[in-house]
């Protein structure tokens, strides 16, 4: 039997949730083992396993942060996305190593995913000056008709294992640019990459509570869908789970964005 190769240990705080600017374990204290799918001897770490109580705390933090983030305006919000893109560029190898280790991509493909995430951030930041409304002719005299855009509010972002950086960025970037605050619930198979993304957002200056991370499986995701302060859910995954989300949210007219079944 060969020895298990030595790999960079995961920072202790990256095993936790990130809520209101602080790293914290699940309220239950439960954890889940994350292993390298290419070498099951490689135990990446014991990541926190969240439930409804953790989702509740994360939503409360996002709701508290919403007024200040909304008032910041799209131009200044875009500056945070640009700073996040720089974080990804500076830490490309760290992200690529994490993607390869817990998802299984070749290192070249993992680097390409980091590049794609950076491109999404760059594109989204560029939309900041295009978020205006429209003016329209009015039937009544001395009447000015116009529209404007405003954020939905707190949104839940549920991402899959196959693109553990790019898909969360596809969800996080437009949500934050538009003035929403968010709770990210990544796949339990790829928690490390999501933790690194959240860490990078904090280092990029994203204010506390604007982007929160809740690790875990179905219980945390179901709690987000059921929470009355969550105005929208973006989900990428299976048809069965997407159908359940849409059905559960329908009675309260929950906005859903569903990418299902590939």
Backbone as a ProteinNet text record, in pm:
[ID]
protein_1_A
[PRIMARY]
XXXXXXXXXXXXXXXXXXXXXXXXXXXXXXXXXXXXXXXXXXXXXXXXXXXXXXXXXXXXXXXXXXXXXXXXXXXXXXXXXXXXXXXXXXXXXXXXXXXXXXXXXXXXXXXXXXXXXXXXXXXXXXXXXXXXXXXXXXXXXXXXXXXXXXXXXXXXXXXXXXXXXXXXXXXXXXXXXXXXXXXXXXXXXXXXXXXXXXXXXXXXXXXXXXXXXXXXXXXXXXXXXXXXXXXXXXXXXXXXXXXXXXXXXXXXXXXXXXXXXX
[TERTIARY]
85.2	0	88.8	58.2	136.2	89.3	178.4	142.7	47.8	-34.8	-121.9	-35.4	-42.9	39.4	3.6	105.1	84.3	29	-77.7	-139.6	-156.2	-173.7	-188.2	-311.2	-295.7	-412.5	-507.6	-635.2	-737.5	-737.3	-741.3	-749	-873.9	-860.8	-970.6	-1097.8	-1086.1	-1207.3	-1279.1	-1208	-1272.4	-1361.4	-1359.3	-1447.1	-1584.3	-1602.4	-1719.3	-1813.9	-1926.8	-2015.3	-1956.5	-2004.8	-1965.2	-2093.3	-2123.1	-2249.6	-2219.9	-2267.3	-2252	-2105.5	-2019.9	-1878.3	-1796.5	-1853.4	-1780.8	-1792.7	-1683.8	-1682.7	-1734.8	-1826.4	-1887.7	-1932.7	-1927.9	-1977.3	-2129.7	-2183.5	-2328.8	-2379.7	-2501.4	-2561	-2567.6	-2586.2	-2596.5	-2461.6	-2354.3	-2222.3	-2187.9	-2279.7	-2255.4	-2159	-2087.5	-1994.5	-2012.2	-1953.3	-1956.2	-1814.5	-1769.8	-1636.3	-1635.4	-1538.8	-1519.8	-1392.7	-1403.3	-1289	-1260.8	-1137.6	-1092.9	-1152.4	-1233.4	-1296.6	-1197.2	-1077.5	-975.7	-888.3	-894.1	-812.6	-884.3	-965.3	-1049.7	-969.8	-839.6	-755.9	-731.6	-750.9	-725.9	-850.5	-852.9	-963.8	-936.2	-1015	-992.5	-1023.6	-1132	-1166.2	-1305.1	-1334.6	-1466.5	-1541.6	-1627.4	-1697.7	-1828.9	-1864.4	-1985	-2108.5	-2203.8	-2327.6	-2444.4	-2499.2	-2597.6	-2739.6	-2827.8	-2970.4	-3047.7	-3174.5	-3258.2	-3214.9	-3159.6	-3116.8	-3005.3	-2915.2	-2805.5	-2856.3	-2949	-3007.9	-3082.2	-3150.6	-3222.6	-3127.1	-3013.6	-2914.8	-2858.6	-2833.8	-2777.3	-2875.5	-3002.7	-3104.5	-3120.5	-3118.9	-3131.1	-3015.8	-2894.3	-2778.7	-2792.7	-2838.3	-2855.7	-2963.6	-3071.5	-3179.4	-3131.6	-3049	-2996.5	-2903.1	-2824.2	-2728.2	-2793.1	-2916.4	-2979.2	-2993.2	-3044.4	-3063.5	-2934.3	-2826.9	-2700.6	-2642.9	-2652.1	-2598.8	-2680.8	-2812.5	-2900.9	-2870.7	-2844.6	-2820.2	-2684.8	-2595.6	-2460.5	-2459.9	-2553.7	-2560.1	-2478.2	-2517.8	-2453.7	-2307.2	-2267.5	-2129.2	-2034.6	-2070.3	-1983.1	-1995.3	-2111	-2120.5	-2033.3	-2027.8	-1944.2	-1796.9	-1755	-1614.7	-1576.6	-1670.7	-1643.8	-1628.8	-1706.5	-1692.4	-1558.3	-1514.5	-1383.2	-1273.3	-1286.9	-1188.3	-1190.5	-1307.6	-1316.8	-1247.2	-1262.7	-1192.4	-1041.4	-990.8	-846.7	-804.5	-891.3	-862	-848.3	-938.1	-932	-806	-766.4	-643.9	-521.6	-516.5	-401.3	-394.1	-508.3	-513.3	-552.2	-518.5	-559.5	-517.9	-392.3	-345	-413.3	-443.6	-514.5	-653.5	-724.8	-857.3	-849.9	-755.4	-743.2	-711.6	-623.6	-589.4	-711.1	-790.6	-910	-1011	-1032.6	-1127.6	-1083.9	-956.2	-905.5	-918.5	-886	-883.9	-1022.7	-1123.3	-1254.1	-1355.4	-1331.1	-1425.6	-1372	-1240.5	-1180.3	-1135.4	-1153.9	-1107.2	-955.6	-907.8	-765.3	-725.7	-598.9	-556.1	-576.2	-550.9	-571.4	-718.2	-809.3	-951.6	-992.6	-930.9	-960	-915.1	-798.1	-751.6	-846.6	-896.2	-990.9	-1119.6	-1160.7	-1280.8	-1257.1	-1139.6	-1107.2	-1111.9	-1056.6	-1058.1	-1200.7	-1285.8	-1425.8	-1494.7	-1468.7	-1529.1	-1483.8	-1356.8	-1306.5	-1375.6	-1397.2	-1463.5	-1607.3	-1675.7	-1812.7	-1815.3	-1720.3	-1713.6	-1686	-1595.7	-1563.4	-1684.3	-1753	-1871.3	-1980.4	-2006.6	-2114.6	-2086.3	-1962.3	-1927.3	-1951.6	-1929.8	-1951.5	-2097.6	-2187.6	-2331.1	-2381.1	-2294.9	-2339.1	-2396.4	-2340.9	-2387.3	-2503.9	-2553	-2664.8	-2790.6	-2792.1	-2904.8	-3015.8	-3017.2	-3122.4	-3255.3	-3361.2	-3493.2	-3516.8	-3643	-3680.1	-3785.5	-3794.2	-3904.9	-3999.8	-4127.7	-4228.2	-4330.7	-4391.7	-4496.5	-4615.4	-4676.6	-4793.6	-4917.8	-5033.4	-5158	-5207.1	-5180.5	-5233	-5140.5	-5198.7	-5120.2	-5035.5	-4922.8	-4834.9	-4801.2	-4782.8	-4749.1	-4619.4	-4531.9	-4402.9	-4402.1	-4390.2	-4392.8	-4251.6	-4213.5	-4078.7	-4078	-3976.5	-3955	-3815.3	-3797.8	-3665.1	-3649.7	-3524.4	-3494.1	-3464.7	-3509.3	-3474.8	-3450.6	-3366.9	-3334.9	-3453.2	-3452.9	-3556.6	-3549.5	-3428.7	-3409.6	-3307	-3336.1	-3247.7	-3274.2	-3166.9	-3182.2	-3098.8	-3149.5	-3077	-3017.3	-2889.1	-2816.5	-2766	-2819.2	-2787.6	-2715	-2589.5	-2503.9	-2461.7	-2424.4	-2390.1	-2240.2	-2202.9	-2064.4	-1978.1	-2040.1	-1959.3	-1879.8	-1928.5	-1852.9	-1854.9	-1770.9	-1784.1	-1742.1	-1679	-1647.1	-1728.5	-1731.4	-1795.1	-1944.6	-2015.4	-2160.1	-2194.4	-2129.5	-2156.8	-2130.8	-2024.6	-1996.7	-2105.5	-2153.2	-2263.5	-2384.5	-2406.5	-2521.2	-2490.9	-2375.7	-2340.4	-2324.3	-2252.9	-2218.3	-2340.8	-2436.4	-2553.1	-2641.4	-2649.7	-2730.6	-2674.1	-2542.6	-2481.2	-2481.9	-2456	-2456.2	-2593.1	-2699.5	-2834.9	-2880.1	-2800.4	-2836.4	-2897.6	-2908.8	-2956.6	-2845.3	-2883.2	-2789.9	-2820.4	-2723.1	-2734.3	-2687.8	-2745.9	-2699	-2662.7	-2536.2	-2486.6	-2488	-2553.1	-2554.8	-2496.5	-2365.6	-2302.8	-2331.4	-2290.8	-2301.3	-2217.5	-2267.6	-2186.1	-2065	-2059.5	-1943.7	-1827.6	-1854	-1748.6	-1754.3	-1744.5	-1757.1	-1634.3	-1515.9	-1393.8	-1387.9	-1421.2	-1414.6	-1508.9	-1627.6	-1723	-1669.7	-1602	-1544.1	-1434.6	-1354.2	-1249	-1309.7	-1418.9	-1485.9	-1538.8	-1600.1	-1652.9	-1540.4	-1431.4	-1313.9	-1261.8	-1257.1	-1209.3	-1302	-1433.7	-1528.8	-1507.3	-1482.4	-1455.2	-1328.5	-1225.6	-1101.2	-1117.8	-1215.9	-1244.2	-1326.3	-1360.5	-1431.2	-1581.4	-1637.2	-1783	-1827.7	-1920.6	-1958.1	-2016.6	-2006	-2059.8	-2208.7	-2249.2	-2389.9	-2437.5	-2358.5	-2401.3	-2392.9	-2285.4	-2270.8	-2242.9	-2333.6	-2322.2	-2310.8	-2241.5	-2218.2	-2275.6	-2362.9	-2418.2	-2385.1	-2299.3	-2259.9	-2362.9	-2370.1	-2459.7	-2540.7	-2637.2	-2715	-2858.8	-2953.9	-3091.7	-3157.4	-3127.1	-3196.8	-3174	-3050.1	-3019.8	-3087.9	-3085.9	-3150.3	-3300.7	-3363.5	-3508.9	-3546.8	-3463.4	-3492.5	-3487.2	-3395.6	-3389	-3515.5	-3559.5	-3679.1	-3801.3	-3809.2	-3927.5	-3925.3	-3812.3	-3799.8	-3878	-3964.2	-4047.2	-3968.7	-3846.8	-3767.6	-3680.8	-3681.7	-3607.3	-3697.9	-3656.8	-3741.6	-3718.8	-3606.3	-3576.7	-3477.7	-3487.6	-3395.4	-3340.4	-3208.7	-3143.8	-3082.9	-3126	-3084.4	-3034.8	-2921.9	-2872.4	-2856.2	-2922.6	-2915.2	-3017.3	-3069.7	-3155.8	-3298	-3365.3	-3505.7	-3593.3	-3566.9	-3650	-3641.6	-3520.2	-3504.3	-3559.2	-3532.8	-3585.8	-3737.5	-3800.5	-3946.3	-3995.8	-3925.7	-3964.3	-3951	-3844.6	-3826	-3938.8	-3968.6	-4072.9	-4209.1	-4237.3	-4364.6	-4375.1	-4266.2	-4267.7	-4280.6	-4221.5	-4224.6	-4347.9	-4422.4	-4536.7	-4642.7	-4678.4	-4784.7	-4753.6	-4624.8	-4592.4	-4529.3	-4547.7	-4502.1	-4350.2	-4274.6	-4129.4	-4073.2	-3986.6	-3919.6	-3817.6	-3819.6	-3723.9	-3655	-3525.4	-3444.7	-3384.7	-3425.3	-3393.9	-3321.5	-3203.3	-3129.8	-3123.3	-3196.4	-3222	-3176.6	-3115.2	-3088.5	-2989.5	-2911.8	-2809.8	-2870.3
-119.4	0	124.4	216.9	340.5	438.5	530.2	631.9	733.9	794	901.5	1024.5	1085.7	1202.8	1318.9	1395.8	1511.5	1627.7	1685.1	1798.3	1914	2032.7	2151.5	2137	2149.2	2137.8	2255.1	2229.6	2333.1	2418.8	2550	2640	2607.8	2609.7	2567.3	2647.3	2778.3	2858.6	2827.2	2772.5	2738.9	2615.1	2548.1	2433.8	2476.6	2606.6	2658.3	2734.3	2774.4	2869.3	3009.9	3099.2	3239.8	3322.6	3378.8	3450	3583.6	3690.2	3826.3	3860.7	3819.9	3856.1	3771.6	3662	3577.6	3430.9	3357.1	3213.3	3144.2	3048.6	2984.7	2843.4	2751.2	2615.5	2613.7	2502.1	2484.9	2484.3	2531.3	2534.9	2396.1	2294.6	2157	2097.1	2156.5	2100.5	1985.7	1947.9	1834.9	1873.1	1773.4	1793.4	1682.8	1704.9	1606.9	1594.9	1473.3	1450.9	1478.7	1556.2	1582.2	1511.1	1424.6	1347.4	1376.7	1358.2	1371.1	1256.4	1284	1174.9	1090	1143.6	1068.1	985	1011.6	939.8	947.7	848.5	854.6	848.2	818	825.8	970.4	1062.1	1203.2	1266.9	1281.3	1347.5	1496.9	1572.5	1716.6	1787.1	1747	1809.4	1772.1	1808.9	1788	1921.4	1936.3	2062	2064	2183.1	2197.4	2157.9	2095.1	2047.9	2127.4	2217.2	2314	2261.2	2327.8	2298.3	2430.2	2424.1	2542.9	2655.8	2623.5	2728.8	2813	2749.5	2823.3	2907	2851	2927.7	3049.3	3033.3	3143.9	3257.1	3223.3	3324.5	3394.5	3318.4	3377.4	3471.9	3433.4	3519.2	3646.7	3633.6	3751.9	3848.5	3795.2	3880.3	3949.7	3874.7	3932.7	4040.7	4017.6	4117	4244.8	4230.5	4348.6	4428.6	4358.9	4425.9	4486.2	4445	4485.2	4636.6	4712.4	4855.8	4928.9	4900.3	4967.4	4929.1	4800.7	4754.6	4811.2	4814.5	4869.7	5017.5	5090.7	5234.4	5266.8	5170.3	5196.1	5235.6	5183	5214	5117	5095.7	4993.1	5020.4	5145.4	5174.5	5131.9	5166.4	5127.3	4978.1	4920.7	4774.3	4703.1	4755.8	4694.8	4698.3	4799.8	4807.2	4688.6	4640.8	4522.3	4398	4387.6	4274.1	4278.1	4397.7	4411.4	4369	4410.2	4370.6	4219.8	4159.4	4014.6	3945.5	3999.4	3944.5	3947.9	4054.8	4062.2	3956.4	3931.9	3826.7	3690.9	3662	3534.7	3525.7	3637.1	3637.2	3612.5	3678.5	3664.2	3525	3460.1	3329.5	3217.5	3234.5	3138.4	2996	2976.8	2841.3	2782.1	2863.1	2814.1	2765.1	2843.3	2801.3	2679.4	2677.6	2564.9	2436.7	2444.8	2326.5	2274.6	2365.2	2323.5	2257.5	2315.1	2258.1	2117.8	2101.6	1970.6	1870	1911.4	1819.3	1771.2	1860	1816.5	1788.7	1839.2	1815.3	1714.8	1716.9	1616.9	1664.9	1792.6	1844.2	1834.9	1818.5	1835.8	1977.2	1995.1	2127	2232.9	2197.8	2294.4	2335.5	2239	2271.6	2355.5	2327.1	2405.4	2550	2568.9	2706.4	2775.7	2701.6	2759.9	2801.6	2725.9	2764.4	2893	2907.6	3032.6	3149.2	3128.4	3233.7	3268.5	3168.5	3194	3274.8	3239.9	3314.4	3460	3482.9	3620.2	3694.6	3627	3691.1	3728.8	3641.7	3672.1	3795.4	3803.9	3921	4047.7	4039.4	4156.1	4200.7	4104	4137.4	4198.7	4135	4181.5	4320.8	4346.1	4479.8	4584.6	4546.6	4639.2	4673.3	4591.9	4619.1	4726.8	4771	4865.1	4992.7	5039.8	5164.4	5142.5	5019.9	4988.6	4949.7	4973.3	4928.7	5032.1	5130.9	5231.3	5178.5	5253.2	5217.8	5276.7	5293.8	5349.9	5458	5548.2	5643.9	5604.5	5637.7	5594.7	5705.7	5713.2	5812.8	5786.4	5893.2	5881.4	5933.6	5876.8	5918.4	6050.8	6075.5	6194.9	6314.5	6433.4	6554.8	6577.7	6643.2	6683.3	6564.6	6448.6	6326.2	6268.2	6232.1	6173.8	6028.4	5933.1	5790.9	5733.7	5664.9	5606.7	5480.3	5398.7	5279	5287	5215.6	5204.9	5064.2	5026.3	4892.7	4897.2	4795.6	4784.2	4636.4	4608	4468	4392.8	4261.5	4178	4179	4170.3	4160.7	4054.5	3969.5	3858.3	3742.8	3685.6	3572.9	3455	3334.9	3211.9	3156.8	3122.1	3076.3	2934.6	2837.5	2696.4	2642.7	2601.2	2566	2419.5	2361.9	2220.1	2195.5	2068.2	2026.4	2040.6	2043.2	2025.8	2150	2268.1	2392.2	2467.1	2426.8	2476.9	2621.6	2683	2825.9	2905.7	2861.9	2941	2959.2	2852.6	2866.2	2953	2935.6	3032.7	3176.6	3201.2	3337.9	3385.4	3297.8	3336	3382.9	3326	3361.9	3483.2	3480.3	3584.9	3720.2	3724.1	3852.5	3934.5	3881.9	3964.7	3996.2	3902.9	3931.2	4050.8	4050.4	4159.1	4289.1	4283.2	4406	4472.7	4393.9	4450.2	4505.3	4481.9	4534.5	4433.9	4307.6	4202.7	4161.5	4107.8	4038.1	3889.3	3804.4	3664.9	3568.9	3448.7	3333.2	3226.4	3190.3	3087.6	2952.8	2853.4	2716.7	2627.2	2595.4	2515.5	2366.6	2288.5	2143.3	2094.3	1997	1941.1	1864.2	1839.6	1770.3	1864.9	1995	2091.8	2213.5	2192.4	2305.7	2395.9	2340.1	2419.2	2534.4	2508.4	2613.9	2728.3	2694.4	2798.9	2877.8	2810.8	2881.5	2977.4	2934.6	3022.4	3142.7	3121.9	3233.6	3333.6	3284.4	3373.3	3449.2	3379.9	3444.4	3555.4	3527.1	3626.7	3747.6	3724.4	3836.1	3924.4	3863.6	3943	4027	3966.5	4039.3	4148.6	4131	4232.7	4348.2	4341.3	4452.3	4442.7	4328.3	4313.5	4322.9	4411.4	4433.6	4309.4	4305.9	4194.8	4177.9	4053.9	4021.5	4024.7	4083.5	4093.1	3957.3	3883	3748	3654.3	3560.8	3464.2	3324	3236.7	3100	3002.8	2912.9	2807.9	2674.6	2597.1	2466.8	2362	2253.7	2145.2	2093	2008	1939.7	1991.7	1902.2	1940.4	2024.3	1999.6	2071.3	2221.5	2261.5	2404.3	2465.1	2392.8	2443.8	2456.9	2357.4	2363.1	2478.7	2506.5	2618.4	2751.4	2765.8	2889	2906	2798.3	2805.2	2843.3	2792.9	2815.8	2948.6	3015.2	3134.5	3252.1	3316	3424.1	3547.5	3566.7	3683.3	3658.7	3538.1	3508.3	3538	3634.8	3681	3603.9	3534.4	3461.4	3349.9	3244.1	3130.9	3106	3096.8	3052.3	2915.6	2816.6	2677.7	2615.4	2548.1	2464.9	2323.6	2227.3	2089.8	2002.1	1906.2	1804.6	1854.6	1787.5	1819.2	1795.1	1687.4	1654.3	1762.4	1806.3	1908.5	2042.2	2075.3	2200	2205.2	2092.9	2085.2	2105.1	2044.9	2059.4	2204.3	2272.8	2413.5	2498.6	2477.3	2556.5	2532.9	2408	2373.4	2432.9	2422.8	2474.1	2625.8	2694.2	2839.5	2899.8	2820.4	2873.8	2939.7	2883.3	2946.8	3089.2	3123.2	3261.9	3338.1	3288.2	3353.4	3379.7	3283.4	3293.3	3299.9	3397.6	3405	3292.2	3212	3104.1	3113.2	3081	3070.3	2930.8	2845.6	2702.9	2657.2	2599.6	2534.9	2387.1	2303.5	2168.7	2063	1961.6	1840.9	1855.8	1962.9	1979.5	2012.1
0	0	0	-87.5	-95.2	9.7	46.4	143.1	80.8	162.5	116.5	89.2	-28.8	-57.2	34.1	70.9	156.8	74.8	121.5	53.4	150.7	93.8	176.3	266.3	397.9	486	465.8	487.2	474.8	601	582.6	698.2	779.3	910.7	998.2	973.5	947.4	930.4	799.7	700.9	574.1	585.1	699.2	723.1	775.1	795.7	866.2	773	827.6	760.6	772.6	685.8	692.9	697.8	813.8	835.7	901.1	837.3	890.3	916.9	825.3	834	928.9	981.6	1075.3	1036.4	1057.4	1034.8	1160.6	1142.5	1258.1	1222.2	1319	1293.2	1286.4	1242.4	1242.9	1385.3	1402.1	1535.6	1597.3	1515.2	1563.8	1599.9	1549.1	1570.6	1477.8	1388.8	1299.9	1187.3	1135.4	1024.4	921.3	804.9	696.2	638.8	615.5	560.6	411.3	366	223.8	180.3	78.4	30.7	-115.9	-152.6	-290.6	-371.7	-475.6	-549.9	-628.7	-654.7	-726.5	-634.1	-504.6	-406.7	-272.1	-242.8	-123.2	5.9	-3.7	115.3	156.7	63.4	89.1	148.7	279.2	346.6	349.2	273.3	260.3	391	458.2	584.9	631.3	754.8	814.4	809	709.3	686.8	764.5	810.4	890.8	810.4	878.1	815.7	873.3	794.9	843.9	834.3	909.1	900	899.7	931.9	924.6	1015.7	1131.2	1223.7	1163.7	1092.7	1029.4	912.3	834.7	725.5	780.3	891.8	954.9	991.8	1051.4	1089	965.8	861.3	740.1	672.6	666.9	606.1	688.2	820.7	906.3	881.8	866.4	839.2	704.7	603.6	470.8	471.2	546	553.1	621.5	723.3	792.9	702.3	621.4	533	409.2	378.6	252.3	234.2	330.8	305	270.4	342.3	314.3	180.2	145.4	16.5	-98.3	-82.2	-185.2	-207.9	-99.3	-109.5	-170.5	-173.7	-223.7	-370.8	-448.2	-590.8	-674.3	-799.1	-881	-913.5	-928.8	-964.9	-853.1	-730.4	-618.2	-587.5	-610.4	-593.8	-696.2	-817.3	-921.8	-884.2	-811	-769.9	-682.6	-602.6	-520.7	-607.9	-714.3	-805.2	-876.5	-914.3	-977.5	-881.3	-755.1	-653.8	-632	-637.8	-624.8	-741.8	-861.3	-976.7	-958.5	-898.1	-870.8	-769.6	-670.9	-574.3	-643.5	-736.3	-808.4	-893.4	-952.4	-1031.9	-944.6	-830.9	-741.4	-679.5	-664	-596.3	-692.4	-819.6	-922.5	-887.3	-847	-819.3	-697.1	-597.8	-479.7	-517.2	-598.3	-642.3	-732.5	-825.5	-917.8	-842.8	-742.8	-664.4	-589.2	-532.9	-459.2	-552.3	-670.9	-766.8	-806.8	-839.2	-879.5	-765.8	-645.9	-532.7	-493.5	-493.7	-445	-555.4	-677.8	-787.1	-888.4	-912.1	-999.5	-1135.1	-1166.3	-1294.9	-1305.7	-1428.2	-1453.1	-1414	-1376.9	-1331.4	-1441.1	-1566.9	-1675.3	-1684.5	-1666.2	-1670.2	-1549.1	-1436.1	-1316.5	-1334.7	-1393	-1420.4	-1517.3	-1616	-1711.6	-1641.9	-1540.5	-1465.5	-1387.1	-1329.4	-1260.4	-1358.9	-1477.4	-1579.3	-1619.8	-1629.9	-1665.8	-1555.9	-1430.9	-1320.5	-1322.4	-1349.7	-1359.4	-1472.7	-1585.8	-1699.9	-1665	-1590.8	-1549	-1459.8	-1367.4	-1279.9	-1359.7	-1455	-1537.6	-1618.5	-1680.7	-1760.2	-1672.7	-1557.5	-1471.6	-1417.7	-1376.5	-1328.6	-1437.1	-1562.3	-1672.6	-1696.5	-1641.4	-1656.7	-1560.3	-1470	-1366.8	-1426.2	-1536.9	-1597.7	-1693.7	-1700.5	-1790.2	-1713.9	-1583.6	-1501.1	-1488.2	-1573.4	-1566.5	-1615.2	-1588.9	-1638.5	-1776.4	-1810.7	-1940.7	-1919.6	-2015	-2017.7	-2130.5	-2113.9	-2210.6	-2230.2	-2349.5	-2371.3	-2278.3	-2231.7	-2143.9	-2215.6	-2185.2	-2247.6	-2189.4	-2063.4	-1997.1	-2020.3	-2025.3	-2038.7	-1913.6	-1933.1	-1824.2	-1732	-1795.4	-1722.1	-1776.5	-1687	-1723.7	-1675.1	-1767.8	-1732.9	-1740.9	-1636.8	-1636.6	-1551.6	-1571	-1489.5	-1429	-1320	-1260.2	-1204	-1181.7	-1132	-982.4	-911.6	-770.8	-739.4	-638.8	-608.5	-550.9	-571.4	-513	-361	-307.6	-162.9	-131.9	-35.9	-1.2	-97.1	-152.2	-243.8	-195.5	-220.6	-191.3	-319.1	-315.2	-432.9	-406.3	-479.1	-454.4	-577.1	-557.7	-671	-665.9	-782.1	-791.1	-777.1	-793.6	-773.8	-899.7	-1018.3	-1139.3	-1179.2	-1146.6	-1166	-1032	-936.9	-800	-781.1	-879.9	-873	-972.9	-1097.8	-1202.7	-1178.5	-1142.5	-1124.9	-1004.3	-887.6	-781.1	-823.1	-898.4	-943.6	-1039.7	-1127.4	-1217.6	-1137.8	-1020.4	-938.8	-848.8	-784.2	-687.9	-756.4	-869.5	-930.8	-970.3	-1046.1	-1080.4	-961.3	-864.8	-745.8	-670.4	-647.7	-572.3	-651.6	-780.4	-859.6	-855.2	-859.8	-864.1	-729.5	-623.9	-493.4	-399.9	-443.1	-354.2	-257.7	-143.7	-57.5	-68	-32.6	-72.8	35.3	28.3	103.8	1.5	-2.5	-94.8	-23.7	-86.6	-35.4	-143.9	-135.6	-240.4	-223	-320.9	-309.4	-191.9	-115.8	-7.5	-58.4	-188.9	-246	-273.5	-280.2	-313.7	-221.3	-91.5	1.1	5.3	-20.9	-4.6	-103.9	-229.9	-330.5	-295.3	-246.1	-204.9	-87.2	5.9	120.4	74.2	-21.1	-73.3	-145.4	-218.8	-286.6	-184.8	-78.8	24.3	92.5	119.4	178.9	87.7	-42.6	-138.9	-143.4	-132.9	-132.3	-10.5	103.8	223.4	204.5	150.2	127.2	22.3	-67.1	-168.3	-112.8	14.4	77.9	77.1	35.5	39.4	185.1	217.5	357.9	424.6	555.7	634.7	607.2	590.9	571.7	428.1	339	198.5	129.7	155.8	101.3	217.7	239.6	347.1	288.4	359.8	314.3	416	369	454.1	387.6	451.8	399.5	439.8	361.7	399.3	282.9	315.2	212.4	209.3	195.6	164	272	399.3	506.4	497.5	470.3	459.4	337.4	225.3	104.9	120.5	182.4	203.1	293.5	392.7	483.6	410.7	316.2	236.7	153.1	90.7	5.9	88	210.6	293.8	367.5	371.7	455	395.5	472.9	417.5	376.1	427.1	388.6	265.3	214.5	91.5	-27.4	-108.3	-218.6	-347.7	-357.8	-480.2	-454.2	-535.4	-529.5	-669	-679.1	-802.6	-775.6	-853	-829.7	-958.2	-950.9	-1060.3	-1006.8	-1071.5	-1023.8	-1093.7	-1018.7	-1078.5	-1102.8	-1195	-1224.5	-1102.1	-1028.5	-913.4	-805.9	-773.9	-670.3	-719.6	-845.5	-899.7	-897.2	-929.3	-923.9	-780.7	-684.8	-544.7	-498.4	-541.5	-506.2	-563	-689.9	-755.6	-689.4	-655.2	-592.8	-452.4	-376.7	-239.5	-236.2	-333.1	-334.2	-397.1	-472.4	-546.5	-458.2	-341.7	-261.3	-218.2	-206.3	-169.6	-286	-407.7	-529.5	-526.2	-476.2	-471.4	-612.5	-637.6	-767.6	-774.1	-879	-893.9	-1029.1	-1026.3	-1148	-1144.5	-1237.7	-1229.4	-1355.5	-1336.8	-1446.4	-1410.3	-1482.3	-1436.3	-1535.4	-1484.5	-1562.4	-1675.2	-1675.6	-1780.7	-1914.7
[MASK]
++++++++++++++++++++++++++++++++++++++++++++++++++++++++++++++++++++++++++++++++++++++++++++++++++++++++++++++++++++++++++++++++++++++++++++++++++++++++++++++++++++++++++++++++++++++++++++++++++++++++++++++++++++++++++++++++++++++++++++++++++++++++++++++++++++++

